[in-house]
């Protein structure tokens, strides 16, 4: 009895939803035809619901006071309420009016992507007489779920040199076996800081070694990325990442799309030492071809230690990160050149919203390893809010080969609007 009363109303509702989609999607149907079909569905629904309520009234009139029949009766009442959209059932024989429904056009904003915007400007004065204000970068970030299985992200960068797509990819993050697949252009998973956008960096620029080996914008290429979260980790979590991309990075490879592919592999190991502390260790390597057809590869290892007590997370935190890289590249004559480089920085949250840090840089030129450059970068960062950040930074750069040096002072203003702000991954 209970099943017979519940299934017709549910089936009618499912039928109405199933027919509404095709009717709305039919471009050739006229508005009058659509209205007529909706009216037919409404009349059919009202008729079946009225019949259900009449059967309910008969049961109430002849129901015995025994506990078991009363339990079935209550279930039937609940089924009628659910079929009526949660409202109490009307008296027997009363005319039932279907509640007003909201058009699908009211939900169209759910199909729109999440839009974020970031801006970064930099003022610099140097002892060489250089004084300037520069637009470091403006970024328009679009993110959206495409379906239950995939997401997309587009990052369009506006700079003084023009407009470019910094990232644009589709991410499948619900694959079985702990796999995730990325297809498109993306910042590659070499080390830790390379993946971050300029506005999210802990300093105003990328470390010297990353700029020397991969260019000022870092390593971002087009291709496929496959990540696997290991099912039986030896740490708190372990992930293996393999990326096959075009060799379009001009600083490290040939700079041509898909003429010679570059292959990257990375192993990430994460340990949660306590509620306030975690430690991360990674190994990275990428190989490809130069514009002259020689071999070019970069190997690296990185360490990250982070401490932030939950009870005082707004007032105390400490991060130490170190990365060491080795480049192996053939020069124009085909001779192998080995160059080293790295950076380390320590920063801490000393009071609410105020960070202080120090970064040390060291890099050798990949084709002239005897040319070494060193840098020291102390800085203060004040978060006006989660949307606006101000940074004061001093930098000292020394070229040991030419025995030249430069000191500079920089002020950086960064702001963000939208749901995705300064993502640090």
Buried (B, 14 or more C-beta within 10 A) or exposed (E): EBEEBBEBBEEBBEEBEEBBEEEEEEEEEEEEEBEEBBEEBBEEBBEBBBEBBEBBBEBEEEEEEEEEBEEBBEBBBEBBEBBBEEEEBBEBEEEBEBEEEEEEEEEEEEEEBEBBBBBBBBEBBBEEEEEEEEEBBBBBBBBBBEEEEBBBBBBBBBBEEEEEEBBBBEBBEEBEEEEBBBBBBBBBBBBBBBBBBBBBBBBBBBBBBBBBBBBEBBBBBBBBBBBBBBEEEEBEEBBBBBBEBBBBBEBBBBBEEEEBBBBBBBBBBBBEEEEBBBBBBBBBBBBBBBBEEBEBBBBBBBBBBBBBBEEEEEBBBBBBBBBBBBBBBBBEEEEEBEBBBBBBBBBBBEEEBEBBBBBBBBBBBBBEBEBBBBBBBBBBBBBEEEBEBBBBBEBBBBBBEEEEBBBBEBBBBBBBEBEBBBBEE
